[in-house]
């Protein structure tokens, strides 16, 4: 447990000890000195404090309780012997009860959360597959393969359904255009399958190292970066001219700048090559292909780049529309509505990365430029560009996964006249996409941080329903972060509401019939976080229990240090609530 004191200058502070995605950094509510002596005993990274008490004490000077360890050199550094000892401790007694089976005669997804087993997936370390130098050649390898194998066996024995694995563009296609090397991933997938785990594969068309929690650096393919040297407009650009090299700008989606191919072509070819390589696992062990659609693999703009220090929570972020391709499209859109003066640049009165919403003329709740004819024009254009990007990439991915000869599975059975039966098939593994949990400024009218990230969502406008329609078009499953967070865990000046945001996204996904999975944004093992996850997953309220599964961030030293707490969470999410043996391992 780490304790630090807030600086006298204010509540907002920099702390490099968090582990998680940059967009989901939280500042834990804390206890004043007079209450700490009566607080529950702190065990490892766990602390349980009621939100009501925290809210009442927000304005008092106090230390800040961090529920995560400092970020290690790598997520996963434990020794093989230590892991094997943990695995041996998981041997179940003969009388261990068989997990409760769901009632017969009711399709799995139609059963209530209390009637079906709730699947939990675990993300593997970002650098599970790595590029190593061997005799002057860069080859892909699995890091610490023996320890990884033990860790996978531990996950399976604890009741984990499967694992999420990043398949990095910069590793697979590092040698040159359309030179794919999936060899290390083939061994990794085989190891996971042999352990009895299912696989969600993330097509990671972004770089690692720029987000909080990234414990390694994995760049885009060098031949992509080389093209960017001569044409830096392939990268997202802010109003200061800074180029964000984490991923390609959606502005050049249809530009044949990459050895005769467009970015859409490159993504389609990559996914097609992946599907060819792992076709034998599709539908059985490989159950989802999540398509990276932006920074951190999420469908958004890189509006809050915390990794390089330009942005700090809870700043509003900045619009990313200043590469020449996006500016050309903006000009065309402005000319089309007869207002060419609107097509020169983005809003001039929106502050900078770290501005509070109320300190800008654009985002201020009352009388802000966002709530004008110009504001509606720009925000509509900016968010529509993101929607069109998602449509293009998901269409390409769907085409790659639906090629003739690919594995299929029956999705629906339709009964017609005269008892005729028609089977509707879908790809053996479904498509997936990620949305970011941009929860700060959610309680303000403008929702400033969501606007710069590309979600045109305000108090008066639902910005997530249009996104769901695009996902529905390609039968895409949605993954959404911050399911472990509560509103009271954040400083009031950030106007945060992760709970309100999750409720809105849940409602939008339900209305569109989109399967929704939850992710924790931060590696937390405290009881409050687990209570919130369980409430979202299997709760009894109107919108609780609507998640189809949980993907837990992430396998590594922090998880194994808190193994008892993690297995207790698994017990709560499974059908059999009486399984207590694992927590004592």
Helices and strands as residue ranges (DSSP letters): E 2-5, G 22-24, H 33-36, H 51-56, E 63-66, H 80-88, G 108-110, E 119-123, E 129-134, E 137-142, H 145-158, E 162-168, H 169-172, H 183-194, E 198-204, H 222-230, G 232-234, E 235-237, E 243-248, G 250-252, H 263-277, E 286-291, G 295-297, H 324-336, G 340-343, G 357-359, G 369-371, H 373-401, E 408-415, G 417-419, E 421-427, E 430-435, H 448-453, H 465-473, E 477-480, G 487-489, G 492-494, H 498-512, E 516-519, H 527-538, E 549-552, H 557-561, H 563-573, G 582-584
